[in-house]
Structures are given as structure tokens and as C-alpha cells.
Amino acid sequence: MPEHVHLLFLPPYSPELQPAEHLWPLTNAALVNRHFATIEELEEAQFAQCRALQAQPDRIRSTTCFHWWPKQLHKRRGPRLK
């Protein structure tokens, strides 16, 4: 094992390791209890919700940034492998 590679063993069930899973409630909020006549209308509603969420990075961060998430990546040490 190269010195700069560190293995992390994950528990068998760990949904918190998939931060994107926590975005579904935010993105689906625009779709709840609505009827869309076409797939295009559905897509436009979803796109609009995603655009609105992009303007709210603190809201996204509060949903997906866990207390144990690394704050900064560690710089690689040692020679670069080719």
C-alpha cells in the first residue's frame, strides 16, 4: 500500500456517507401535491427548484455538511507515483 493512501472502512449501513441523498427532500418540495400535464412541465418545475437552491448555499450546506466531514483535504506527502 503506498504511504499516501489511507483506507477507511465503512459501516455496512451509513446513509450519512451519501450527502446527496439529503438533497431529495429539498428538490422534491416543488413537486409535492402538484399535477404536471407533461414531462416537460415536471422538468421545468424541478429545474426551477434546483436553480433556487443554487442561490442558497447555506441551506444546502446545512443539509449535507456533517460534523465529521473533513474541513480540508490533507496535502499529499511523499513522491508522486506515475
Phi and psi in radians as a Rosetta constraint file:
Dihedral C 1 N 2 CA 2 C 2 CIRCULARHARMONIC -1.037 0.35
Dihedral N 2 CA 2 C 2 N 3 CIRCULARHARMONIC 2.581 0.35
Dihedral C 2 N 3 CA 3 C 3 CIRCULARHARMONIC -1.041 0.35
Dihedral N 3 CA 3 C 3 N 4 CIRCULARHARMONIC -0.569 0.35
Dihedral C 3 N 4 CA 4 C 4 CIRCULARHARMONIC -1.518 0.35
Dihedral N 4 CA 4 C 4 N 5 CIRCULARHARMONIC 0.023 0.35
Dihedral C 4 N 5 CA 5 C 5 CIRCULARHARMONIC -1.806 0.35
Dihedral N 5 CA 5 C 5 N 6 CIRCULARHARMONIC 2.221 0.35
Dihedral C 5 N 6 CA 6 C 6 CIRCULARHARMONIC -2.144 0.35
Dihedral N 6 CA 6 C 6 N 7 CIRCULARHARMONIC 2.194 0.35
Dihedral C 6 N 7 CA 7 C 7 CIRCULARHARMONIC -1.515 0.35
Dihedral N 7 CA 7 C 7 N 8 CIRCULARHARMONIC 2.402 0.35
Dihedral C 7 N 8 CA 8 C 8 CIRCULARHARMONIC -2.071 0.35
Dihedral N 8 CA 8 C 8 N 9 CIRCULARHARMONIC 2.130 0.35
Dihedral C 8 N 9 CA 9 C 9 CIRCULARHARMONIC -1.615 0.35
Dihedral N 9 CA 9 C 9 N 10 CIRCULARHARMONIC 2.187 0.35
Dihedral C 9 N 10 CA 10 C 10 CIRCULARHARMONIC -1.705 0.35
Dihedral N 10 CA 10 C 10 N 11 CIRCULARHARMONIC 2.614 0.35
Dihedral C 10 N 11 CA 11 C 11 CIRCULARHARMONIC -1.185 0.35
Dihedral N 11 CA 11 C 11 N 12 CIRCULARHARMONIC 2.777 0.35
Dihedral C 11 N 12 CA 12 C 12 CIRCULARHARMONIC -1.095 0.35
Dihedral N 12 CA 12 C 12 N 13 CIRCULARHARMONIC -0.554 0.35
Dihedral C 12 N 13 CA 13 C 13 CIRCULARHARMONIC -2.216 0.35
Dihedral N 13 CA 13 C 13 N 14 CIRCULARHARMONIC 1.983 0.35
Dihedral C 13 N 14 CA 14 C 14 CIRCULARHARMONIC -2.630 0.35
Dihedral N 14 CA 14 C 14 N 15 CIRCULARHARMONIC 1.290 0.35
Dihedral C 14 N 15 CA 15 C 15 CIRCULARHARMONIC -1.081 0.35
Dihedral N 15 CA 15 C 15 N 16 CIRCULARHARMONIC -0.414 0.35
Dihedral C 15 N 16 CA 16 C 16 CIRCULARHARMONIC -1.188 0.35
Dihedral N 16 CA 16 C 16 N 17 CIRCULARHARMONIC -0.184 0.35
Dihedral C 16 N 17 CA 17 C 17 CIRCULARHARMONIC -1.477 0.35
Dihedral N 17 CA 17 C 17 N 18 CIRCULARHARMONIC -0.015 0.35
Dihedral C 17 N 18 CA 18 C 18 CIRCULARHARMONIC -2.073 0.35
Dihedral N 18 CA 18 C 18 N 19 CIRCULARHARMONIC 1.379 0.35
Dihedral C 18 N 19 CA 19 C 19 CIRCULARHARMONIC -0.955 0.35
Dihedral N 19 CA 19 C 19 N 20 CIRCULARHARMONIC -0.547 0.35
Dihedral C 19 N 20 CA 20 C 20 CIRCULARHARMONIC -1.090 0.35
Dihedral N 20 CA 20 C 20 N 21 CIRCULARHARMONIC -0.479 0.35
Dihedral C 20 N 21 CA 21 C 21 CIRCULARHARMONIC -1.065 0.35
Dihedral N 21 CA 21 C 21 N 22 CIRCULARHARMONIC -0.480 0.35
Dihedral C 21 N 22 CA 22 C 22 CIRCULARHARMONIC -1.415 0.35
Dihedral N 22 CA 22 C 22 N 23 CIRCULARHARMONIC -0.098 0.35
Dihedral C 22 N 23 CA 23 C 23 CIRCULARHARMONIC -1.487 0.35
Dihedral N 23 CA 23 C 23 N 24 CIRCULARHARMONIC -0.361 0.35
Dihedral C 23 N 24 CA 24 C 24 CIRCULARHARMONIC -0.949 0.35
Dihedral N 24 CA 24 C 24 N 25 CIRCULARHARMONIC -0.822 0.35
Dihedral C 24 N 25 CA 25 C 25 CIRCULARHARMONIC -1.036 0.35
Dihedral N 25 CA 25 C 25 N 26 CIRCULARHARMONIC -0.611 0.35
Dihedral C 25 N 26 CA 26 C 26 CIRCULARHARMONIC -1.233 0.35
Dihedral N 26 CA 26 C 26 N 27 CIRCULARHARMONIC -0.728 0.35
Dihedral C 26 N 27 CA 27 C 27 CIRCULARHARMONIC -1.321 0.35
Dihedral N 27 CA 27 C 27 N 28 CIRCULARHARMONIC -0.564 0.35
Dihedral C 27 N 28 CA 28 C 28 CIRCULARHARMONIC -1.393 0.35
Dihedral N 28 CA 28 C 28 N 29 CIRCULARHARMONIC -0.214 0.35
Dihedral C 28 N 29 CA 29 C 29 CIRCULARHARMONIC -0.986 0.35
Dihedral N 29 CA 29 C 29 N 30 CIRCULARHARMONIC -0.585 0.35
Dihedral C 29 N 30 CA 30 C 30 CIRCULARHARMONIC -1.312 0.35
Dihedral N 30 CA 30 C 30 N 31 CIRCULARHARMONIC -0.206 0.35
Dihedral C 30 N 31 CA 31 C 31 CIRCULARHARMONIC -1.829 0.35
Dihedral N 31 CA 31 C 31 N 32 CIRCULARHARMONIC -0.269 0.35
Dihedral C 31 N 32 CA 32 C 32 CIRCULARHARMONIC -1.142 0.35
Dihedral N 32 CA 32 C 32 N 33 CIRCULARHARMONIC 2.347 0.35
Dihedral C 32 N 33 CA 33 C 33 CIRCULARHARMONIC 0.985 0.35
Dihedral N 33 CA 33 C 33 N 34 CIRCULARHARMONIC 0.609 0.35
Dihedral C 33 N 34 CA 34 C 34 CIRCULARHARMONIC -2.179 0.35
Dihedral N 34 CA 34 C 34 N 35 CIRCULARHARMONIC 2.663 0.35
Dihedral C 34 N 35 CA 35 C 35 CIRCULARHARMONIC -1.944 0.35
Dihedral N 35 CA 35 C 35 N 36 CIRCULARHARMONIC 2.331 0.35
Dihedral C 35 N 36 CA 36 C 36 CIRCULARHARMONIC -2.064 0.35
Dihedral N 36 CA 36 C 36 N 37 CIRCULARHARMONIC 2.173 0.35
Dihedral C 36 N 37 CA 37 C 37 CIRCULARHARMONIC -1.263 0.35
Dihedral N 37 CA 37 C 37 N 38 CIRCULARHARMONIC -0.506 0.35
Dihedral C 37 N 38 CA 38 C 38 CIRCULARHARMONIC -2.369 0.35
Dihedral N 38 CA 38 C 38 N 39 CIRCULARHARMONIC 2.805 0.35
Dihedral C 38 N 39 CA 39 C 39 CIRCULARHARMONIC -1.113 0.35
Dihedral N 39 CA 39 C 39 N 40 CIRCULARHARMONIC -0.547 0.35
Dihedral C 39 N 40 CA 40 C 40 CIRCULARHARMONIC -1.122 0.35
Dihedral N 40 CA 40 C 40 N 41 CIRCULARHARMONIC -0.704 0.35
Dihedral C 40 N 41 CA 41 C 41 CIRCULARHARMONIC -1.120 0.35
Dihedral N 41 CA 41 C 41 N 42 CIRCULARHARMONIC -0.719 0.35
Dihedral C 41 N 42 CA 42 C 42 CIRCULARHARMONIC -1.073 0.35
Dihedral N 42 CA 42 C 42 N 43 CIRCULARHARMONIC -0.828 0.35
Dihedral C 42 N 43 CA 43 C 43 CIRCULARHARMONIC -1.076 0.35
Dihedral N 43 CA 43 C 43 N 44 CIRCULARHARMONIC -0.729 0.35
Dihedral C 43 N 44 CA 44 C 44 CIRCULARHARMONIC -1.118 0.35
Dihedral N 44 CA 44 C 44 N 45 CIRCULARHARMONIC -0.703 0.35
Dihedral C 44 N 45 CA 45 C 45 CIRCULARHARMONIC -1.104 0.35
Dihedral N 45 CA 45 C 45 N 46 CIRCULARHARMONIC -0.715 0.35
Dihedral C 45 N 46 CA 46 C 46 CIRCULARHARMONIC -1.184 0.35
Dihedral N 46 CA 46 C 46 N 47 CIRCULARHARMONIC -0.747 0.35
Dihedral C 46 N 47 CA 47 C 47 CIRCULARHARMONIC -1.057 0.35
Dihedral N 47 CA 47 C 47 N 48 CIRCULARHARMONIC -0.752 0.35
Dihedral C 47 N 48 CA 48 C 48 CIRCULARHARMONIC -1.074 0.35
Dihedral N 48 CA 48 C 48 N 49 CIRCULARHARMONIC -0.727 0.35
Dihedral C 48 N 49 CA 49 C 49 CIRCULARHARMONIC -1.138 0.35
Dihedral N 49 CA 49 C 49 N 50 CIRCULARHARMONIC -0.718 0.35
Dihedral C 49 N 50 CA 50 C 50 CIRCULARHARMONIC -1.134 0.35
Dihedral N 50 CA 50 C 50 N 51 CIRCULARHARMONIC -0.711 0.35
Dihedral C 50 N 51 CA 51 C 51 CIRCULARHARMONIC -1.083 0.35
Dihedral N 51 CA 51 C 51 N 52 CIRCULARHARMONIC -0.744 0.35
Dihedral C 51 N 52 CA 52 C 52 CIRCULARHARMONIC -1.099 0.35
Dihedral N 52 CA 52 C 52 N 53 CIRCULARHARMONIC -0.693 0.35
Dihedral C 52 N 53 CA 53 C 53 CIRCULARHARMONIC -1.202 0.35
Dihedral N 53 CA 53 C 53 N 54 CIRCULARHARMONIC -0.563 0.35
Dihedral C 53 N 54 CA 54 C 54 CIRCULARHARMONIC -1.074 0.35
Dihedral N 54 CA 54 C 54 N 55 CIRCULARHARMONIC -0.494 0.35
Dihedral C 54 N 55 CA 55 C 55 CIRCULARHARMONIC -1.443 0.35
Dihedral N 55 CA 55 C 55 N 56 CIRCULARHARMONIC 0.016 0.35
Dihedral C 55 N 56 CA 56 C 56 CIRCULARHARMONIC -2.188 0.35
Dihedral N 56 CA 56 C 56 N 57 CIRCULARHARMONIC 1.090 0.35
Dihedral C 56 N 57 CA 57 C 57 CIRCULARHARMONIC -1.050 0.35
Dihedral N 57 CA 57 C 57 N 58 CIRCULARHARMONIC -0.554 0.35
Dihedral C 57 N 58 CA 58 C 58 CIRCULARHARMONIC -1.150 0.35
Dihedral N 58 CA 58 C 58 N 59 CIRCULARHARMONIC -0.630 0.35
Dihedral C 58 N 59 CA 59 C 59 CIRCULARHARMONIC -1.165 0.35
Dihedral N 59 CA 59 C 59 N 60 CIRCULARHARMONIC -0.752 0.35
Dihedral C 59 N 60 CA 60 C 60 CIRCULARHARMONIC -1.091 0.35
Dihedral N 60 CA 60 C 60 N 61 CIRCULARHARMONIC -0.820 0.35
Dihedral C 60 N 61 CA 61 C 61 CIRCULARHARMONIC -1.057 0.35
Dihedral N 61 CA 61 C 61 N 62 CIRCULARHARMONIC -0.706 0.35
Dihedral C 61 N 62 CA 62 C 62 CIRCULARHARMONIC -1.151 0.35
Dihedral N 62 CA 62 C 62 N 63 CIRCULARHARMONIC -0.415 0.35
Dihedral C 62 N 63 CA 63 C 63 CIRCULARHARMONIC -1.572 0.35
Dihedral N 63 CA 63 C 63 N 64 CIRCULARHARMONIC -0.526 0.35
Dihedral C 63 N 64 CA 64 C 64 CIRCULARHARMONIC -2.006 0.35
Dihedral N 64 CA 64 C 64 N 65 CIRCULARHARMONIC -0.200 0.35
Dihedral C 64 N 65 CA 65 C 65 CIRCULARHARMONIC -1.694 0.35
Dihedral N 65 CA 65 C 65 N 66 CIRCULARHARMONIC 1.860 0.35
Dihedral C 65 N 66 CA 66 C 66 CIRCULARHARMONIC -1.529 0.35
Dihedral N 66 CA 66 C 66 N 67 CIRCULARHARMONIC 2.711 0.35
Dihedral C 66 N 67 CA 67 C 67 CIRCULARHARMONIC -1.043 0.35
Dihedral N 67 CA 67 C 67 N 68 CIRCULARHARMONIC -0.470 0.35
Dihedral C 67 N 68 CA 68 C 68 CIRCULARHARMONIC -1.604 0.35
Dihedral N 68 CA 68 C 68 N 69 CIRCULARHARMONIC -0.095 0.35
Dihedral C 68 N 69 CA 69 C 69 CIRCULARHARMONIC -1.129 0.35
Dihedral N 69 CA 69 C 69 N 70 CIRCULARHARMONIC 2.360 0.35
Dihedral C 69 N 70 CA 70 C 70 CIRCULARHARMONIC -1.022 0.35
Dihedral N 70 CA 70 C 70 N 71 CIRCULARHARMONIC 2.330 0.35
Dihedral C 70 N 71 CA 71 C 71 CIRCULARHARMONIC -1.357 0.35
Dihedral N 71 CA 71 C 71 N 72 CIRCULARHARMONIC -0.497 0.35
Dihedral C 71 N 72 CA 72 C 72 CIRCULARHARMONIC -2.639 0.35
Dihedral N 72 CA 72 C 72 N 73 CIRCULARHARMONIC 2.443 0.35
Dihedral C 72 N 73 CA 73 C 73 CIRCULARHARMONIC -1.276 0.35
Dihedral N 73 CA 73 C 73 N 74 CIRCULARHARMONIC 2.470 0.35
Dihedral C 73 N 74 CA 74 C 74 CIRCULARHARMONIC -1.368 0.35
Dihedral N 74 CA 74 C 74 N 75 CIRCULARHARMONIC 2.464 0.35
Dihedral C 74 N 75 CA 75 C 75 CIRCULARHARMONIC -1.243 0.35
Dihedral N 75 CA 75 C 75 N 76 CIRCULARHARMONIC 2.499 0.35
Dihedral C 75 N 76 CA 76 C 76 CIRCULARHARMONIC -1.226 0.35
Dihedral N 76 CA 76 C 76 N 77 CIRCULARHARMONIC 2.434 0.35
Dihedral C 76 N 77 CA 77 C 77 CIRCULARHARMONIC -1.963 0.35
Dihedral N 77 CA 77 C 77 N 78 CIRCULARHARMONIC 2.648 0.35
Dihedral C 77 N 78 CA 78 C 78 CIRCULARHARMONIC 1.622 0.35
Dihedral N 78 CA 78 C 78 N 79 CIRCULARHARMONIC 3.092 0.35
Dihedral C 78 N 79 CA 79 C 79 CIRCULARHARMONIC -1.234 0.35
Dihedral N 79 CA 79 C 79 N 80 CIRCULARHARMONIC 2.636 0.35
Dihedral C 79 N 80 CA 80 C 80 CIRCULARHARMONIC -1.395 0.35
Dihedral N 80 CA 80 C 80 N 81 CIRCULARHARMONIC 2.282 0.35
Dihedral C 80 N 81 CA 81 C 81 CIRCULARHARMONIC -1.464 0.35
Dihedral N 81 CA 81 C 81 N 82 CIRCULARHARMONIC 2.564 0.35
